[in-house]
């Protein structure tokens, strides 16, 4: 079987506590084994990154930018290969995977503008003969610990900006779909990035803990589930590192009576079932505001039932499998639990079988109506193709439901009224908001991040907040005395 090794200092490195199986979700068969790195491999990777930082931290902006432009072109040229690699290990459709690669590439494009983003400020003559300027400098070795659901895009929220800012980087990808990270490492090498600037250590908790504890790691970016985000934030902060920990989500779509209901149903179904619901910005809960509930559920059911489920690389498939057998079990248990708790199972994809792929990790779209905030199916992040519908009497009640939820990643409102939209935008305690847009993922030049249990730390990913995260400020105050200086030095605190 194919083995997937670490990429350290510009070369493939084996080693660790053993190997984990990488499954092919569409067939349910093992397809590769990935090395599980531990302290030894982490030490090697961080040492390579420290060594590379010695020179990369001083490389000119023009050269750094040149690498980013070259990487951007390589990612575009290899878009199809990358997308197929994602589909093989994650399961999503190739079209969806291609979208992920494009959204990741947009962050590289943002990083191509790093000279503009790193421009400091200069104040002339802050005091007589004194000038002052500020600049942003890199941190050193930065780490990215990333989830399975976007194996190309989420790491690209991190490493292009970190590296363009002058840092070196160690990525710890998800052990469920590890191959794209190695592919990207080779693209970096082809783009002219010196060895050791971008490294990949595969593994699970052992590799993560070694990275979080390593004294030479300056900053950690994490994206994944809330319990691990919180753990990573606490453990890495305890050793003085800068940390951003992006966590899980339960994203609500509110539908008001003045919305275009067929359009809202189409958009919500796409946001709920795309990538089999395995997106942190997936809509997983609808709050239907009276009296639209019954009509909306009928429309959503029609959309859900029409979705073509099949292998991600098969033309015509709109939704692939979930990532593992355990993920499938979790989804089925959530649907069963909701049934027992009194929810109405309007569309039940639990028994779906895909011809020729009977062992694949498929589960069809599920639509659960009459769900209440006390039910587990509402409280959990199911992270599968399950959409639950709650009812509210008015917009204020819908906003109260959203604000009472511990997560705060994304939300969307469907309406034709500007005043309601404004009230919703201002009133919800959520980081990313869509108005008639179901998946409001910010563009690369804005920043991505939620509130509450969806983010630990306070800096969002990419955009200008990404640049701020991967740099630290320095302010210089300088005075160049004229050749003849007669005044005595004063000992009081300097003022202008
Ligand atoms: P996960 O938390 O299981 O894994 C994320 C990373 O943490 C992986 O690299 C994994 O190897 C590592 N990890 C797992 N268990 C660990 C442990 N006990 N100790 C240390 N490290 C550990 O998440 P996942 O299942 O890969 O991804 C899905 C989750 O990610 C969902 O909750 C989803 O909402 C979230 N997510 C959030 C965002 C966001 O921007 N907020 C984006 C994508 C995904």
Boltz pocket constraint, residues with backbone or C-beta under 6 A from the ligand:
constraints:
  - pocket:
      binder: B
      contacts: [[A, 145], [A, 146], [A, 147], [A, 148], [A, 149], [A, 150], [A, 154], [A, 172], [A, 173], [A, 174], [A, 175], [A, 203], [A, 204], [A, 205], [A, 208], [A, 209], [A, 223], [A, 224], [A, 225], [A, 226], [A, 228], [A, 229], [A, 246], [A, 247], [A, 248], [A, 249], [A, 279], [A, 280], [A, 381], [A, 383], [A, 409], [A, 450], [A, 454]]
      max_distance: 6.0
